[in-house]
Amino acid sequence: MININTKAYILRMIVDLFYLYGLLFYINKNDYTKKKLAIIFIFLPITFIFQLFSGLADMIPILSSYFLLKRNGKFNHILLNKLTLCMLINDVSSIVSSIIMYFGFSHGGIKGYTYIFIQLILKLFLLSLFIMLYKKLHVNSVIEHYSSELTSVLMIYLFAVSLLVSYAAHYYEAFDQFIMGVTGFIIVQTIFVILFFIRITLRQKEKYEQQLEKQELINLKNYTDQLEQNQEQLSKFKHDYKNILLSLKEASANSENQVFFEQVQELENYSNHYISTSDLNYGHCQNIKNMYLKSLIISKFHEAKKQQVYFKFECYEVVEKIPMPIFDCIRVLGIVLDNAIEATSENEERTISFMIHQDNYQLEFYIENSFQDLDIPLNSLLKKGFTTKGNHQGLGLSTIKDINKKNKNMFVQYQKDQYKFSTQIILIWE
């Protein structure tokens, strides 16, 4: 056991408190005002007095700073996490400096001011190193981004563990003998908290991405519902317009007015040129009862139309259920259709055929598009990062491959020749 002179020990306690409150001020300097800073330092002597009689005095800096700095009476996860991090770093710095002093100096005799000054300088170096890493690694931004109820609970748990272990070691006057055990225990607890946090964060990220995808699909559905209504109205208008034009043409043919006949003929030629006959087969589209799939098909049709690509769609059976997670299905079909539109828009023959067929055993998607053969093997197209364009990420077909691995009832086959590229996706009913 290392014996320290009482006056030197008290000096270390006082300097340690200045270190702690200085660290609290630096990490939260944007939240402090001169008035709040003056009030906070009133708690410094209060903390010192409590340290003389209790090992739980470290609670005072956190509680006093939190209730003084929080705004609008709302629970502030970010502020609490920053304050708890300061306490943890202060404790870790104390433990590391104590370990170095424990193994670097003899245990005999009573240690005086020289021993304390060396330990305080060592701790100041460790705190300065932390501040440097805090700035360089932008830890403040990380805390603001990931702060939540969960992170607050984990941080408080770590602080409580270090506080209780430190309290027990001092209470039984065995801190020096068990310092390695204390350090090891805290390290194990820290690793456990980090792994738990990473696992929960990944789950939350996956859940958030699913919610985001769902919201995007809902927005897409609302948009495509409007497109569908507009397209149906436009189809009716085209039908009525052609009937009226046909009547005018018959009337002009029977008329002796040559000028009238020529004007009607010119109007027909103009109409044939500007009124496209490339409409989505809404009779087949109505067979798609899954709103996400239907929205995707309609949106890709309009995207193809903008690229002046003829989009032919067929579905003779009613499709309501999809035998795989719907978001995975939409991602796969979206990638295939995007690739088809892109490849077809660069070709002279701009045609895409999309067929959906189902029976009692399987649901099949078949997409065929015109294709300019670049003599690229299919195996190369499936590689992650491969692309034929400099501004693309090349994650399309490799992403489908990853989704295929997750869904054992999904089978994908690609075929290509000099003029056509086809993708067949089969989902087996389970």
C-alpha positions as CSV (number, residue, x, y, z in Angstrom):
1,M,0.0,0.0,0.0
2,I,1.3,3.5,-0.9
3,N,1.1,6.0,1.9
4,I,0.8,9.6,1.0
5,N,1.3,12.7,3.1
6,T,-2.1,14.1,4.2
7,K,-1.4,17.6,3.0
8,A,-0.1,16.4,-0.4
9,Y,-3.1,14.1,-0.7
10,I,-5.5,17.1,0.0
11,L,-3.6,19.1,-2.6
12,R,-4.1,16.3,-5.1
13,M,-7.8,16.3,-4.4
14,I,-8.1,20.1,-4.9
15,V,-6.1,20.0,-8.2
16,D,-8.1,17.0,-9.4
17,L,-11.3,19.0,-8.9
18,F,-9.9,21.9,-10.9
19,Y,-9.0,19.4,-13.7
20,L,-12.5,18.0,-13.6
21,Y,-14.4,21.3,-13.6
22,G,-12.0,22.6,-16.3
23,L,-12.7,19.6,-18.5
24,L,-16.5,20.1,-17.9
25,F,-16.1,23.7,-19.0
26,Y,-14.1,22.9,-22.1
27,I,-16.4,20.2,-23.4
28,N,-19.5,22.3,-22.8
29,K,-18.0,25.8,-23.3
30,N,-20.7,26.8,-25.8
31,D,-23.4,26.3,-23.1
32,Y,-21.8,28.3,-20.4
33,T,-22.3,32.0,-19.7
34,K,-20.3,34.0,-17.2
35,K,-23.1,33.8,-14.7
36,K,-23.5,30.0,-15.0
37,L,-19.7,29.6,-14.9
38,A,-19.6,31.5,-11.6
39,I,-22.4,29.4,-10.1
40,I,-20.7,26.2,-11.3
41,F,-17.5,27.0,-9.5
42,I,-19.5,27.5,-6.3
43,F,-20.0,23.7,-6.4
44,L,-16.2,23.1,-6.4
45,P,-15.7,23.6,-2.7
46,I,-19.0,21.8,-2.0
47,T,-17.6,18.8,-4.0
48,F,-14.3,18.9,-2.1
49,I,-16.1,18.8,1.3
50,F,-18.2,15.9,0.2
51,Q,-15.1,14.0,-1.0
52,L,-13.7,14.2,2.5
53,F,-16.6,12.2,3.8
54,S,-18.0,10.2,0.8
55,G,-16.7,8.4,-2.2
56,L,-19.9,9.4,-4.2
57,A,-19.0,13.1,-4.4
58,D,-18.4,12.7,-8.1
59,M,-22.2,12.9,-8.6
60,I,-22.2,16.5,-7.7
61,P,-20.4,17.9,-10.8
62,I,-22.7,16.0,-13.2
63,L,-25.9,16.9,-11.4
64,S,-25.1,20.5,-10.8
65,S,-23.8,21.1,-14.4
66,Y,-26.7,19.2,-15.9
67,F,-29.5,21.1,-14.1
68,L,-27.7,24.4,-14.6
69,L,-27.0,24.0,-18.4
70,K,-30.1,22.3,-19.7
71,R,-32.6,24.5,-21.4
72,N,-36.4,24.7,-21.4
73,G,-36.7,22.1,-18.7
74,K,-36.5,19.3,-21.3
75,F,-34.4,16.2,-20.9
76,N,-31.1,16.7,-22.8
77,H,-29.4,13.5,-23.9
78,I,-26.5,15.3,-25.6
79,L,-25.6,17.4,-22.5
80,L,-25.9,14.4,-20.2
81,N,-23.7,12.3,-22.4
82,K,-21.1,15.0,-22.6
83,L,-21.0,15.4,-18.8
84,T,-20.8,11.7,-18.2
85,L,-18.0,11.4,-20.8
86,C,-16.1,14.0,-18.9
87,M,-16.4,12.1,-15.6
88,L,-15.4,8.8,-17.3
89,I,-12.3,10.4,-18.9
90,N,-11.4,12.0,-15.6
91,D,-11.7,8.6,-13.8
92,V,-9.8,6.8,-16.6
93,S,-7.0,9.4,-16.4
94,S,-6.8,9.0,-12.6
95,I,-6.6,5.2,-13.0
96,V,-4.0,5.2,-15.7
97,S,-1.8,7.7,-13.9
98,S,-2.2,5.7,-10.7
99,I,-1.1,2.5,-12.5
100,I,2.0,4.2,-13.9
101,M,2.9,5.7,-10.5
102,Y,2.2,2.3,-8.8
103,F,4.7,0.4,-11.0
104,G,7.1,3.3,-11.5
105,F,7.9,4.1,-7.9
106,S,8.7,2.2,-4.8
107,H,6.0,1.6,-2.2
108,G,8.1,2.3,0.8
109,G,7.9,5.4,3.0
110,I,5.4,8.2,2.9
111,K,5.0,10.0,-0.5
112,G,5.2,13.7,-0.5
113,Y,4.6,16.6,-2.8
114,T,7.1,15.4,-5.5
115,Y,5.2,12.2,-5.9
116,I,1.9,14.1,-6.1
117,F,3.3,16.7,-8.6
118,I,4.5,14.0,-10.9
119,Q,1.1,12.2,-10.8
120,L,-0.7,15.5,-11.4
121,I,1.5,16.4,-14.4
122,L,1.0,12.9,-15.8
123,K,-2.8,13.2,-15.4
124,L,-2.7,16.7,-17.0
125,F,-0.9,15.1,-20.0
126,L,-3.5,12.4,-20.3
127,L,-6.4,14.9,-20.2
128,S,-4.6,17.1,-22.8
129,L,-4.2,14.0,-25.0
130,F,-7.9,13.4,-24.7
131,I,-8.8,17.0,-25.6
132,M,-6.6,16.8,-28.6
133,L,-8.3,13.5,-29.8
134,Y,-11.7,15.0,-28.9
135,K,-11.1,17.9,-31.4
136,K,-9.3,15.8,-34.1
137,L,-11.8,13.0,-34.2
138,H,-14.8,15.4,-34.0
139,V,-16.2,13.5,-30.9
140,N,-18.6,16.4,-30.3
141,S,-20.3,15.8,-33.6
142,V,-20.5,12.0,-32.9
143,I,-22.1,12.6,-29.5
144,E,-24.7,15.0,-31.1
145,H,-25.5,12.5,-33.8
146,Y,-25.8,9.4,-31.8
147,S,-27.2,10.7,-28.5
148,S,-30.4,9.0,-27.4
149,E,-32.0,7.5,-24.3
150,L,-30.0,4.3,-24.9
151,T,-26.6,6.0,-25.1
152,S,-27.4,8.0,-22.0
153,V,-28.3,4.8,-20.1
154,L,-25.1,3.1,-21.3
155,M,-22.9,6.0,-20.4
156,I,-24.5,6.3,-16.9
157,Y,-24.0,2.6,-16.5
158,L,-20.3,2.8,-17.2
159,F,-20.0,5.8,-14.9
160,A,-21.9,4.0,-12.1
161,V,-19.7,0.9,-12.4
162,S,-16.5,3.0,-12.2
163,L,-17.9,5.0,-9.3
164,L,-19.0,2.0,-7.3
165,V,-15.7,0.1,-7.9
166,S,-13.7,3.1,-6.9
167,Y,-15.9,3.6,-3.8
168,A,-15.5,0.0,-2.7
169,A,-11.7,0.0,-3.3
170,H,-11.3,3.2,-1.2
171,Y,-13.8,2.0,1.5
172,Y,-11.7,-1.2,2.1
173,E,-8.5,0.8,1.6
174,A,-7.4,-1.7,-1.0
175,F,-7.2,0.5,-4.1
176,D,-3.5,0.1,-4.6
177,Q,-3.6,-3.7,-4.2
178,F,-6.5,-4.2,-6.5
179,I,-5.8,-1.5,-9.0
180,M,-5.1,-3.9,-11.9
181,G,-8.3,-5.8,-11.1
182,V,-10.3,-2.6,-11.0
183,T,-8.8,-1.5,-14.3
184,G,-9.5,-4.9,-15.9
185,F,-13.1,-4.9,-14.7
186,I,-13.8,-1.4,-16.1
187,I,-12.2,-2.4,-19.4
188,V,-14.4,-5.5,-19.7
189,Q,-17.5,-3.4,-18.8
190,T,-16.5,-0.8,-21.4
191,I,-16.0,-3.4,-24.2
192,F,-19.4,-4.9,-23.2
193,V,-21.1,-1.5,-23.5
194,I,-19.5,-0.7,-26.8
195,L,-20.5,-4.0,-28.4
196,F,-24.0,-3.6,-27.0
197,F,-24.2,-0.1,-28.4
198,I,-22.9,-1.2,-31.8
199,R,-25.5,-4.0,-32.0
200,I,-28.4,-1.8,-30.9
201,T,-27.2,1.0,-33.3
202,L,-27.1,-1.4,-36.3
203,R,-30.6,-2.6,-35.4
204,Q,-31.9,0.9,-35.2
205,K,-30.2,1.8,-38.4
206,E,-31.8,-1.1,-40.2
207,K,-35.2,-0.3,-38.7
208,Y,-34.8,3.4,-39.7
209,E,-33.8,2.4,-43.3
210,Q,-36.9,0.2,-43.5
211,Q,-39.1,3.0,-42.3
212,L,-37.5,5.4,-44.7
213,E,-38.0,3.0,-47.6
214,K,-41.6,2.4,-46.6
215,Q,-42.2,6.2,-46.5
216,E,-40.5,6.6,-49.9
217,L,-42.8,3.9,-51.3
218,I,-45.9,5.5,-49.8
219,N,-44.9,8.8,-51.4
220,L,-44.2,7.0,-54.6
221,K,-47.7,5.4,-54.4
222,N,-49.4,8.7,-53.9
223,Y,-47.5,10.2,-56.8
224,T,-48.2,7.2,-59.1
225,D,-51.9,7.2,-58.1
226,Q,-52.2,10.7,-59.4
227,L,-50.2,9.6,-62.5
228,E,-52.6,6.7,-63.0
229,Q,-55.7,8.9,-62.8
230,N,-54.2,11.4,-65.2
231,Q,-53.2,8.6,-67.6
232,E,-56.6,7.1,-67.5
233,Q,-58.2,10.5,-68.3
234,L,-55.6,11.1,-71.0
235,S,-56.4,7.7,-72.5
236,K,-60.1,8.5,-72.6
237,F,-59.4,11.8,-74.2
238,K,-57.2,10.2,-76.8
239,H,-59.9,7.7,-77.6
240,D,-62.6,10.4,-77.9
241,Y,-60.3,12.6,-79.9
242,K,-59.5,9.9,-82.4
243,N,-63.2,9.1,-82.8
244,I,-64.0,12.8,-83.5
245,L,-61.0,13.1,-85.9
246,L,-62.2,10.0,-87.7
247,S,-65.7,11.5,-88.1
248,L,-64.2,14.7,-89.4
249,K,-62.0,12.7,-91.8
250,E,-65.1,10.9,-93.2
251,A,-67.0,14.2,-93.5
252,S,-64.2,15.9,-95.3
253,A,-63.8,12.9,-97.7
254,N,-67.5,13.2,-98.6
255,S,-67.2,17.0,-98.9
256,E,-66.4,18.8,-102.1
257,N,-64.4,21.3,-100.1
258,Q,-60.8,20.4,-100.9
259,V,-59.3,22.9,-98.5
260,F,-61.3,21.4,-95.6
261,F,-60.1,17.9,-96.6
262,E,-56.5,19.0,-96.6
263,Q,-56.8,20.7,-93.2
264,V,-58.3,17.6,-91.7
265,Q,-55.6,15.5,-93.3
266,E,-52.9,17.9,-91.9
267,L,-54.5,17.7,-88.4
268,E,-54.4,13.9,-88.5
269,N,-50.8,13.9,-89.5
270,Y,-50.0,16.4,-86.7
271,S,-51.9,14.3,-84.2
272,N,-50.2,11.0,-85.1
273,H,-46.9,12.7,-84.6
274,Y,-47.5,14.4,-81.3
275,I,-50.0,12.1,-79.6
276,S,-48.1,9.0,-78.6
277,T,-49.7,5.6,-78.7
278,S,-47.2,4.3,-76.2
279,D,-49.5,4.0,-73.2
280,L,-49.2,1.6,-70.3
281,N,-51.7,-1.2,-70.5
282,Y,-53.8,-0.3,-67.5
283,G,-56.0,-3.3,-67.9
284,H,-52.9,-5.4,-67.0
285,C,-51.7,-2.9,-64.5
286,Q,-55.0,-3.2,-62.6
287,N,-54.2,-6.9,-61.9
288,I,-51.3,-5.7,-59.6
289,K,-53.0,-5.4,-56.2
290,N,-49.8,-4.8,-54.3
291,M,-49.6,-1.0,-54.1
292,Y,-45.7,-0.9,-53.8
293,L,-45.2,-3.1,-56.9
294,K,-47.9,-1.2,-58.9
295,S,-46.4,2.2,-58.0
296,L,-43.0,1.0,-59.1
297,I,-44.3,-0.2,-62.5
298,I,-46.2,3.0,-63.2
299,S,-43.2,5.3,-62.1
300,K,-40.8,3.3,-64.3
301,F,-43.2,3.5,-67.2
302,H,-43.2,7.3,-67.0
303,E,-39.5,7.3,-66.6
304,A,-39.1,5.2,-69.7
305,K,-41.5,7.5,-71.6
306,K,-39.4,10.5,-70.7
307,Q,-36.4,8.7,-72.3
308,Q,-38.5,7.9,-75.4
309,V,-38.4,4.2,-74.6
310,Y,-41.4,2.0,-75.5
311,F,-42.5,0.2,-72.4
312,K,-44.6,-2.9,-72.9
313,F,-46.2,-4.5,-69.8
314,E,-48.2,-7.7,-69.4
315,C,-49.8,-9.3,-66.4
316,Y,-52.8,-11.6,-67.0
317,E,-53.1,-12.9,-63.4
318,V,-54.0,-11.0,-60.3
319,V,-50.9,-10.5,-58.2
320,E,-51.4,-9.6,-54.6
321,K,-48.9,-11.4,-52.4
322,I,-45.1,-11.4,-53.0
323,P,-43.2,-14.5,-51.6
324,M,-40.3,-12.4,-50.3
325,P,-39.9,-9.1,-48.3
326,I,-41.6,-6.5,-50.4
327,F,-38.7,-3.9,-49.9
328,D,-36.2,-6.5,-51.2
329,C,-38.5,-7.2,-54.2
330,I,-38.9,-3.5,-55.0
331,R,-35.1,-2.9,-54.8
332,V,-34.4,-5.8,-57.1
333,L,-37.0,-4.8,-59.7
334,G,-36.0,-1.2,-59.4
335,I,-32.4,-2.0,-60.2
336,V,-33.3,-4.2,-63.2
337,L,-35.7,-1.7,-64.7
338,D,-33.3,1.2,-64.2
339,N,-30.6,-0.7,-65.9
340,A,-33.0,-1.6,-68.7
341,I,-34.1,2.0,-69.2
342,E,-30.5,3.2,-69.2
343,A,-29.3,0.5,-71.7
344,T,-32.3,0.9,-74.0
345,S,-32.1,4.7,-74.1
346,E,-28.6,4.4,-75.6
347,N,-29.8,2.0,-78.3
348,E,-31.5,2.7,-81.7
349,E,-34.3,0.2,-80.9
350,R,-35.8,1.5,-77.6
351,T,-38.0,-1.3,-76.3
352,I,-38.6,-2.8,-72.9
353,S,-40.9,-5.8,-72.3
354,F,-41.9,-6.5,-68.7
355,M,-44.0,-9.6,-68.0
356,I,-45.3,-10.9,-64.7
357,H,-46.7,-14.4,-64.5
358,Q,-47.8,-16.5,-61.5
359,D,-49.2,-20.0,-60.9
360,N,-49.5,-22.3,-57.9
361,Y,-45.8,-22.8,-57.7
362,Q,-44.0,-19.6,-58.5
363,L,-44.2,-15.9,-59.3
364,E,-42.1,-14.9,-62.3
365,F,-40.8,-11.5,-63.4
366,Y,-39.3,-11.3,-66.9
367,I,-37.7,-8.1,-68.2
368,E,-36.2,-7.9,-71.7
369,N,-34.7,-4.9,-73.3
370,S,-32.8,-3.9,-76.4
371,F,-29.1,-3.9,-75.7
372,Q,-25.9,-2.7,-77.3
373,D,-23.4,-5.6,-76.8
374,L,-20.1,-4.3,-75.5
375,D,-18.5,-7.8,-75.3
376,I,-18.6,-7.8,-71.5
377,P,-19.0,-11.2,-69.8
378,L,-22.0,-11.6,-67.5
379,N,-19.6,-12.5,-64.6
380,S,-18.0,-9.1,-64.9
381,L,-21.4,-7.3,-64.8
382,L,-22.1,-9.1,-61.5
383,K,-19.0,-7.9,-59.8
384,K,-19.3,-5.2,-57.1
385,G,-18.1,-1.8,-58.4
386,F,-18.2,-2.8,-62.1
387,T,-19.8,-0.2,-64.3
388,T,-19.7,0.9,-68.0
389,K,-20.2,4.5,-67.0
390,G,-17.8,6.7,-65.0
391,N,-20.5,8.4,-62.9
392,H,-22.2,5.2,-61.7
393,Q,-21.3,3.3,-58.6
394,G,-21.6,-0.2,-60.2
395,L,-23.6,-1.7,-57.3
396,G,-26.7,-2.8,-59.2
397,L,-26.4,-6.4,-60.1
398,S,-24.1,-7.1,-57.2
399,T,-26.8,-5.7,-54.9
400,I,-29.3,-8.2,-56.4
401,K,-26.8,-10.9,-55.8
402,D,-26.6,-10.0,-52.1
403,I,-30.4,-9.9,-51.8
404,N,-30.6,-13.2,-53.6
405,K,-28.4,-14.8,-50.9
406,K,-30.8,-13.6,-48.2
407,N,-33.9,-15.1,-49.9
408,K,-33.5,-18.8,-50.6
409,N,-36.6,-19.0,-52.6
410,M,-35.4,-16.4,-55.1
411,F,-33.7,-17.4,-58.4
412,V,-32.2,-15.0,-60.9
413,Q,-31.0,-15.7,-64.4
414,Y,-29.5,-13.3,-66.9
415,Q,-29.2,-13.9,-70.7
416,K,-27.8,-11.7,-73.4
417,D,-27.0,-11.7,-77.1
418,Q,-26.0,-9.1,-79.5
419,Y,-29.3,-7.3,-79.4
420,K,-31.2,-8.3,-76.3
421,F,-30.6,-8.5,-72.6
422,S,-33.1,-10.4,-70.4
423,T,-33.5,-10.9,-66.7
424,Q,-35.7,-13.7,-65.2
425,I,-36.6,-13.6,-61.5
426,I,-38.5,-16.5,-60.1
427,L,-39.9,-16.5,-56.5
428,I,-41.0,-19.9,-55.3
429,W,-44.1,-20.0,-53.1
430,E,-43.2,-21.4,-49.7
